[in-house]
Amino acid sequence: MRRRTEDERKSDRDRLGFNSHQYVHEILIPHLRPLYKKVGVQTIENGASYHTSIYMEKYRKRLGIERMDWPSYSPDFNPIENVWLLFKTNYRKGVWERRRIPRSEKELIGLAQKVWEALPWERIYSFIDSMPRRVLGI
């Protein structure tokens, strides 16, 4: 099956989020599979419908990628949720300080890159490093 591109998404809903086909061909195969092969750890997913679909499970088995059982909503155990919250908060502050929202794709990307680079990475990495202890309940 060939990979679908942004232009090939069939409905407005597809443009707003992922469906299982998009997740498999835009995330799992090009990004998670190489990481899985290199590091060999299980994936952690939040139970969204595209993570648990029959289509997704078929590809996960075909590719030999294991998934760790995980509560469906668990921000305490999901570092990306914390990074995303910091990013959104700082992005909004950046918009507020500029007193206007970005008016072009270039401005939006520029502000997003500036915010990303200014995130408190030492704090983020310490949280990630604490994950094994958190998972074990220590």
C-alpha positions as a Markdown table, in Angstrom:
| # | Residue | x | y | z |
|---|---|---|---|---|
| 1 | Met | 0.0 | 0.0 | 0.0 |
| 2 | Arg | 1.4 | 3.4 | -0.9 |
| 3 | Arg | 1.6 | 6.2 | 1.5 |
| 4 | Arg | -1.1 | 8.9 | 1.4 |
| 5 | Thr | -0.1 | 12.5 | 1.4 |
| 6 | Glu | -1.8 | 15.5 | 2.9 |
| 7 | Asp | -3.6 | 16.2 | -0.4 |
| 8 | Glu | -5.0 | 12.7 | -0.5 |
| 9 | Arg | -6.7 | 12.9 | 2.8 |
| 10 | Lys | -10.3 | 12.3 | 2.1 |
| 11 | Ser | -12.3 | 14.3 | 4.6 |
| 12 | Asp | -12.1 | 17.4 | 6.7 |
| 13 | Arg | -11.8 | 15.2 | 9.7 |
| 14 | Asp | -8.7 | 13.7 | 8.3 |
| 15 | Arg | -7.1 | 17.1 | 8.1 |
| 16 | Leu | -7.9 | 17.8 | 11.8 |
| 17 | Gly | -6.2 | 14.6 | 13.2 |
| 18 | Phe | -5.0 | 11.2 | 12.4 |
| 19 | Asn | -6.8 | 8.1 | 11.3 |
| 20 | Ser | -5.2 | 4.7 | 11.6 |
| 21 | His | -4.0 | 4.7 | 8.0 |
| 22 | Gln | -2.3 | 8.1 | 8.4 |
| 23 | Tyr | -0.7 | 7.0 | 11.7 |
| 24 | Val | 0.7 | 3.9 | 10.2 |
| 25 | His | 2.1 | 5.5 | 7.1 |
| 26 | Glu | 3.1 | 8.9 | 8.5 |
| 27 | Ile | 4.3 | 8.0 | 12.0 |
| 28 | Leu | 4.8 | 4.3 | 12.6 |
| 29 | Ile | 6.6 | 3.2 | 9.4 |
| 30 | Pro | 8.8 | 6.3 | 8.7 |
| 31 | His | 9.6 | 7.3 | 12.3 |
| 32 | Leu | 8.8 | 4.7 | 15.0 |
| 33 | Arg | 10.0 | 1.7 | 13.1 |
| 34 | Pro | 13.5 | 2.9 | 12.6 |
| 35 | Leu | 13.7 | 4.0 | 16.2 |
| 36 | Tyr | 12.3 | 0.7 | 17.4 |
| 37 | Lys | 14.9 | -1.1 | 15.3 |
| 38 | Lys | 17.7 | 1.0 | 16.6 |
| 39 | Val | 16.8 | 1.1 | 20.3 |
| 40 | Gly | 14.5 | -1.9 | 20.6 |
| 41 | Val | 12.1 | -0.6 | 23.2 |
| 42 | Gln | 8.3 | -0.9 | 23.3 |
| 43 | Thr | 6.2 | 2.0 | 22.0 |
| 44 | Ile | 4.0 | 3.9 | 24.4 |
| 45 | Glu | 0.7 | 5.1 | 23.1 |
| 46 | Asn | -2.3 | 6.6 | 24.8 |
| 47 | Gly | -5.1 | 4.4 | 23.5 |
| 48 | Ala | -6.4 | 6.8 | 20.8 |
| 49 | Ser | -8.5 | 5.0 | 18.3 |
| 50 | Tyr | -5.8 | 5.1 | 15.6 |
| 51 | His | -3.4 | 3.4 | 18.1 |
| 52 | Thr | -5.8 | 0.5 | 18.7 |
| 53 | Ser | -7.5 | -0.1 | 15.4 |
| 54 | Ile | -7.4 | -3.4 | 13.6 |
| 55 | Tyr | -5.4 | -1.8 | 10.8 |
| 56 | Met | -2.8 | -0.5 | 13.3 |
| 57 | Glu | -2.6 | -3.9 | 15.1 |
| 58 | Lys | -2.0 | -5.6 | 11.7 |
| 59 | Tyr | 0.9 | -3.4 | 10.9 |
| 60 | Arg | 2.3 | -3.5 | 14.4 |
| 61 | Lys | 2.4 | -7.3 | 14.2 |
| 62 | Arg | 3.7 | -7.3 | 10.6 |
| 63 | Leu | 6.6 | -4.9 | 11.6 |
| 64 | Gly | 7.3 | -6.8 | 14.9 |
| 65 | Ile | 6.8 | -3.6 | 17.0 |
| 66 | Glu | 5.7 | -4.3 | 20.6 |
| 67 | Arg | 3.5 | -1.9 | 22.5 |
| 68 | Met | 3.6 | -1.4 | 26.2 |
| 69 | Asp | 0.2 | -1.5 | 28.0 |
| 70 | Trp | -0.5 | 2.0 | 29.1 |
| 71 | Pro | -3.4 | 3.8 | 30.7 |
| 72 | Ser | -5.4 | 5.8 | 28.1 |
| 73 | Tyr | -5.0 | 9.1 | 29.8 |
| 74 | Ser | -1.8 | 9.3 | 31.8 |
| 75 | Pro | 0.0 | 12.6 | 31.6 |
| 76 | Asp | 2.1 | 11.8 | 34.6 |
| 77 | Phe | 3.7 | 8.9 | 32.7 |
| 78 | Asn | 3.9 | 10.5 | 29.3 |
| 79 | Pro | 6.8 | 13.0 | 28.9 |
| 80 | Ile | 5.5 | 14.3 | 25.6 |
| 81 | Glu | 2.3 | 15.6 | 27.4 |
| 82 | Asn | 4.5 | 17.7 | 29.7 |
| 83 | Val | 6.7 | 19.0 | 26.8 |
| 84 | Trp | 3.5 | 19.8 | 24.8 |
| 85 | Leu | 2.0 | 21.7 | 27.7 |
| 86 | Leu | 5.2 | 23.7 | 28.1 |
| 87 | Phe | 5.4 | 24.4 | 24.4 |
| 88 | Lys | 1.8 | 25.5 | 24.1 |
| 89 | Thr | 2.1 | 27.7 | 27.2 |
| 90 | Asn | 5.3 | 29.4 | 26.0 |
| 91 | Tyr | 4.0 | 29.7 | 22.4 |
| 92 | Arg | 0.9 | 31.5 | 23.7 |
| 93 | Lys | 3.2 | 33.8 | 25.8 |
| 94 | Gly | 5.2 | 34.5 | 22.6 |
| 95 | Val | 2.0 | 35.4 | 20.7 |
| 96 | Trp | 0.9 | 37.6 | 23.6 |
| 97 | Glu | 4.3 | 39.4 | 23.8 |
| 98 | Arg | 4.2 | 40.1 | 20.1 |
| 99 | Arg | 0.6 | 41.4 | 20.5 |
| 100 | Arg | -0.5 | 39.6 | 17.4 |
| 101 | Ile | -0.8 | 36.1 | 16.0 |
| 102 | Pro | 1.6 | 35.0 | 13.3 |
| 103 | Arg | 0.3 | 36.1 | 9.9 |
| 104 | Ser | 2.1 | 33.8 | 7.7 |
| 105 | Glu | 3.4 | 30.2 | 7.7 |
| 106 | Lys | 7.0 | 31.6 | 7.9 |
| 107 | Glu | 6.1 | 33.7 | 11.0 |
| 108 | Leu | 4.3 | 30.7 | 12.7 |
| 109 | Ile | 7.2 | 28.4 | 12.1 |
| 110 | Gly | 9.7 | 31.0 | 13.2 |
| 111 | Leu | 7.9 | 31.6 | 16.5 |
| 112 | Ala | 7.5 | 27.8 | 17.0 |
| 113 | Gln | 11.2 | 27.2 | 16.5 |
| 114 | Lys | 12.1 | 30.1 | 18.9 |
| 115 | Val | 9.8 | 28.7 | 21.6 |
| 116 | Trp | 11.1 | 25.1 | 21.0 |
| 117 | Glu | 14.7 | 26.1 | 21.4 |
| 118 | Ala | 13.9 | 28.0 | 24.6 |
| 119 | Leu | 12.2 | 25.1 | 26.3 |
| 120 | Pro | 13.8 | 24.2 | 29.7 |
| 121 | Trp | 15.5 | 21.1 | 28.3 |
| 122 | Glu | 17.4 | 20.3 | 31.4 |
| 123 | Arg | 14.1 | 20.0 | 33.3 |
| 124 | Ile | 12.5 | 18.0 | 30.5 |
| 125 | Tyr | 15.4 | 15.5 | 30.4 |
| 126 | Ser | 15.4 | 15.1 | 34.2 |
| 127 | Phe | 11.7 | 14.3 | 33.9 |
| 128 | Ile | 12.3 | 11.7 | 31.1 |
| 129 | Asp | 15.2 | 10.2 | 33.1 |
| 130 | Ser | 12.9 | 9.7 | 36.1 |
| 131 | Met | 10.5 | 7.6 | 34.0 |
| 132 | Pro | 11.8 | 4.2 | 34.9 |
| 133 | Arg | 11.4 | 5.0 | 38.6 |
| 134 | Arg | 7.9 | 6.4 | 38.0 |
| 135 | Val | 6.8 | 3.3 | 36.0 |
| 136 | Leu | 8.1 | 1.0 | 38.7 |
| 137 | Gly | 6.3 | 3.1 | 41.4 |
| 138 | Ile | 9.4 | 3.9 | 43.3 |
